[in-house]
């Protein structure tokens, strides 16, 4: 089976959920018209990855201004128990697309860095919430548990993946491989050139297609009222680096740096079987007589 996919390297409309949703809807319609069947958005595309923000916090104290900024970020984050869900589901349904959307999600007073798996026929299939926010991300994003390690068996292949530096967690990767993932989704905020090497390793290790999506973002794209908060950041705050990689670690498209845009490629899922001739991480290289991975709370594959 062959499937045409698009990896989006787009900037968020920062801290503006409604504007981010409108932009996502326009992008979905555009790439559906090109015949794409799967669309991957970057990490926290809605309402933007808050690079350079400290939310007024240092060890031992938090400022009133930082609390106000957090409240604004919270109010512009996705609430999957609200009309936000039907808006996202309609985006997939109306365009005949599988969409994997990176968003900051609010649940009660807490926020999670999430990716939503959306089907054109079955709506919201699953939500992956970051199980370990990186560094000072822990200030604003809570941790999820094993129930968040989801994969989806769909008409275009088995979808699964991890967000940003979760991909440096070997057992989390292995959990994804054991789920049978064929198209591994890795939205990120990491724009280093070496990130491409990480994703190529995952493709080779998992013998799966890897789609890496990042935002392109400059300081001038921020609303003026936020710019004083990131004075120490360079003008090009996030240069991108989105990429599509084959199960043999070959780059099919990208990496894309220095601009907004998209990468489009046709994936032949039979390439996965071909690549498993000499290495299959959950098959003839698994050695279950030596190694066993028990993932607490991980659900069965979702079908949709």
N, C-alpha and C positions, 0 to 999 in steps of 0.2 A: 504494500500500500504506500502511496505517495501522498504527502500533505504539504501544502504551501503555508508557510508561517511568516509572521512579521514580528520583529523585535523593535520596540519603539524606544528611541533615545530622545525624549522630549522633556521640556521643563514644566514644572508645575506652575499653576497660578497661585503664588505662595499664600498660604493661610486662607484660601478662599475655596471652600468645598464646592460651592455651586459652579464657580467658573472652571474648576478642575473637571467636574462632571461634564460640563458642556464641551470642553476641549476633548475629553475622552470620547464622547459621543460622535464628535466630528471626525476624529481619527478612526474610530471603528467603522463608520460609514465609508470613509475613503479607502481603507485597506480591504474591506469586504468587497468593494467594487473592483479591486484588483484580483479577486479570487482567493484571498487568504482565508484560511479556516481556523487559525489560531493566532491570537494577539497577546503579546506579553508586554506589560507596562513595568516601569522601574519601581524600586523600593520606595514606599511612601509617596507615590505619585499624587495621591490625595492625602493631605493638602500640601505636600512638599516635605522633603527631608530637611530638618532644621540645622543644617551644617553651620558651625561657628557660633551657635547660640548657647549661652550658659544658663539661661532661665534663672539668673540671679542667685545661683547656688554655689557655695563652697562648703567644705566639710565643717559642720557645726552651725551653719546659718543659711537662711533663704531670705531673699528680699521681697518686698511687696510688689515691686515691678515684675520680678520673675514669676510670682504667683499669677499676676494678671496676664502675662504672656502665655503661661501654661493654660489658663482658663480659655484664652482665645484659641489656642491650638486644639484644646479639647472640644470646643464647640464646633470647630470646623472639621473634625474627624468623623469617620463613617460610623454610624450606628446601624448595625445589621438587623436590629429589631424594629427599625423605623421604615419610612418610605424610601430610605437610601437603598434598601435591598431590592425593592421593585424597580427602582431606577437602574441599578446595575443589571438586573435580570433582563430588563427590556432592551438594554444596550446589546446584550448577547443575542436575544431572541430576534430582534428587529433586523439584525445584520447577518443572521445565520452563522455566528462566530462562537468558538470557544474563546473566552477571555480570561486571562489570569491578571488580576488587578492588584498592584501593590498599593497599600493604603495604611494610614494610621487609623486604628479602630478604637472606639471608646466602648467600654463595658463598665457601667457604673462610673466611679470616679477615676478608674485606671485607664491607661492607654496601652495598646499593643501594636507592634509592628506586624502587619498581617498581609497575607495574600489570599485573595478570594478566587476560587475556581468556579467559573460560570459557564453553563452549557446553553446552547441555543434552544434545546428542547426541554431540559430539566431544571433550569434555573440555577440557583446556588447549589453546587455539589458539595463543597467542603471549604473550610477555612484553615489555613496554616498560620499559626501565630508563632513568632520568634521564640524559641525556647531559651535563648541566651543573648540578650542585647549586649552590644560590645562597648566596653569602656564606659564613658559617661552617658551613653544612650540609656543606661540603667536608671538614670535620673527620671526619665520621662516614660520609658516603656517597661511594662511588667513582663515577667517570664511566664510562658505557657508550659504545659506538661506534655506527656507522651501522647495524649489525645490529639495533639496538634500535628503529629507526624503523619500526614494524610497523603494518600495517592488516589487517583481517579482513573478508572478503566473506562475509556470513552471510545467513540466511533473513530477517532483519529489517533488512537494509541493510548498507552498508559502514561498519564501525566503525574509528575511529582517534583519535589525539589525543596530547596532551602534558601533562606534569605541571607545574603551578604556573608559575614564571617561565621555563621552557622556551618558554612561549607568547609571550614577548617576543623570541624568536629568529626573525627573518623567514624565514630559509632553512629552518629546521625546520618552520615553519608551511607553507611552500610545498611541502616534501616531502610533508606530509600531504595537501595539496590535490591534488598530482599523483597520489597513490595513489587518488584518487576518493572520499575520505571523505564520507559522507553524515551520519553522526551522530558529531560531534566531541566527544570526552570530555576534560574538563579538571579532574581532581581537583586540589585546591589546599589550601594553608594560608594563603592571602592573604585576609584578611577586610576589607580596605579597601573603602569604597564605590566607589572608582574602578576596582576590579577588574571590576565589572559592565560598565564602559565597555570594558575590554579584551576581554571575551568578546563584547560586542555587535559590536565591530569585527571579531573573527574570524568571526562569523556572516555579516556583510556581505561581508567579503573573500572568504571561502571559499564563500559561498552554500551553507551547510550548517547543520543544527541543532547547537547547542552546549549541552552539559550541563555545568554547573559545580557541583562538590560540595565542600563544606568541612565540617570538624567544628565542632560547638558545644562549647566546653570552658571550664570554670571552674576556678579554683585549688582549690576545695573538692572537685572530682572527683578530684584526685590522691590517691593513697595518702599518708597522713600523713608517711611517712618521706621523701617527696620535697619536701614543701612548703617546707622551709628553703632548698632550692636555687633557688627561684624567688620569693624574697621581694620583689624589685623589680617583679614582674609585677602587673598589675591583677587583681582577682578574676575578671573576665570575660576570660580569656586569649585566647579566640578567639570572637567573636560570630557567626561563620557567614558568610552571604552567598550561599548556594547559589541557583542560578538556571537556568532553561531558556529558550533563546532561539531564535527562528525564523530561517530563511535570509535574511529581510529585516531582521534585527536587532531584531525586536519581542520584548518579554518575554512569554513564555507562562505562566510561573509564577515567583514570587519577585520580587526576592531576599528570602530568609528570614534575618532577623537575630534574635538574642536568645533563641533557644530551639532545642532539639532538634526534629527533625521530618523531614518528607519533602515533596518536590514531585512531583506526578504530572501527566502531560500525555499527550495522544494526539498523535503526530506523523504528519502526512500527508506521505510522502516525495515526492509529486508537487509539493509546495510548493517543492522544490528546483529542479525544472525551470522552474516558473513564475518563480522569482526569477532564473533565468539568462537571461531574455529580454534584459535590458539590461546584464548583467555576468556574465561567466564567466571566472574567474581562470585556468583552464587551457585555455580555449577561445578565444573571439573577443577576449579581452583579453590573451592570453598573449604575443603578439609573439615567437615562437620565432626569427624572423630577427634579433632583437636580443639576447634573453635565453635562456640555457640553464643549467639547474641540474643539476649532477652530484653525486649523493649517494653517497659511497663506502660500500659495504657494505650498502646498504639492500636488504632482501629483497623478493621478489615478494609480492603480497597472499596471505594465508593464506585458505583456503576452509574454512568450517565452519558 
